Amino acid sequence: MSTNRREFLKRTGLAGLSVAGAGLVSGCATSNSPSNLDQIRVASQNPHRQQFNMSGYAAPKLDTVRIGFIGLGMRGPGAVTRMNHIAHVDIKALCDLRPEQVEAVQQKLAGTSHQPATYSGSEEAWKALCEREDIDLVYIATPWHLHTPMAVYAMEQGKHVAVEVPAATTLEECWQLVETSERTRKHCMMLENCCYDFFELLTLNMARQGFFGEIVHGEGAYIHNLVDLNFSKDGYQDMWRLKENTRNGNLYPTHGLGPICQVMNINRGDQMDYLVSVSSNDFTMAETARELAAKDNFYQPYVAHAYRGNMNTTTIRTKKGRTIMVQHDVSSPRPYSRIHLVSGTKATARKWPSPARIATSHEGWVSPEELKALEEKYTPEITRKLGNMAKQIGGHGGMDFLMDWRLIDILRNGLPLDQDVYDAALWSAVAPLSEWSVANRSTSIDVPDFTSGAWERNTPVDISLRGGGTTTVKA
């Protein structure tokens, strides 16, 4: 930890938030307490001095990427299956708190070349996996409050990290990720799969080619009714995601935000400046808890909670005067949407409501024939190479596989990440920043610059496969 960082923590009272402590502070039940909300404002003013610029950093090449997986509940098993299709991957270890989850995934690998060691039955079994000398990459798919403690520990043990979204739930955790990655020079990639969806990749390539002109405004969202799943006893382990919903803000910003940030070159030519956030009342969650508790005492502890509002709208202004709107609603009966709107001085694109559309004037959207021609012209290399195969292998229509393949190809060829630790920190930071703004009558709050000014010289994400594309796929 740098000297200026240590002095800042002592001066502001944040020094006690160690890696383990940060995981506890981010726990669901206490995240909206006044002291924690005050710490959000303080941590946003962190005087971090960059130790090493991880943007554009190319780690030494790995011919074979040896992986250990932590978390085999919702997302982990699918990741293991996808990685089994990628050549030059060796699955060395599997870990989950529940032994039956580990056994089920291990059985899926029977008959393959992978013979992973297994870890389970203890809340700290994952540490032994991170400490293994024969692992290059730790892939984390656990509850949110464990993401940063696990990622930091893995990097401290000399491992690259791929961590599910959000990478952090507090600003202090965001800074921990940045400082650890810079100090260890180990990659920390947040697994934002939506950046690898097909229309998002298309619009990113169009932006790179100047199709939109100057980007003026972008919109993203996570609108997905999860009430039944959040209240399901068979859903999230120990009801952890329901408990997260006691925080009031944009709790899950990265799916809609990530692709827009890449289009706008955020952290790589532009930077977020400040944001404001407003939430509606909760019209669904508390009532659902009461209805369920009336029939089943299991839900009685959840009746007393105050839940986040149905709709949160967060607006961000960038240093170069662009604006971003990102919404969060997981408790209203609306059709799924991430919006994905890109608005420039020459053209506009919007993915939801479907079908995806593009316009080059105010007179209306281009015809289906014109849209097909634009897709033919601007489809990026990664989609041409792997798009059909990714759809067959799967993972949210193929974007999960494109993300995993790209990560392995980057590590094998010694290329910079498409999504580095600064993206992981910044995109995740919108959640706690929005909590503070909501709690303070939508007052604006400055967004920390996790790059320490390096955004002005960092190069944009390279959408081509230049220097890579050599990783093959197994049937």
Disulfide bonds with the S-S distance in Angstrom:
none
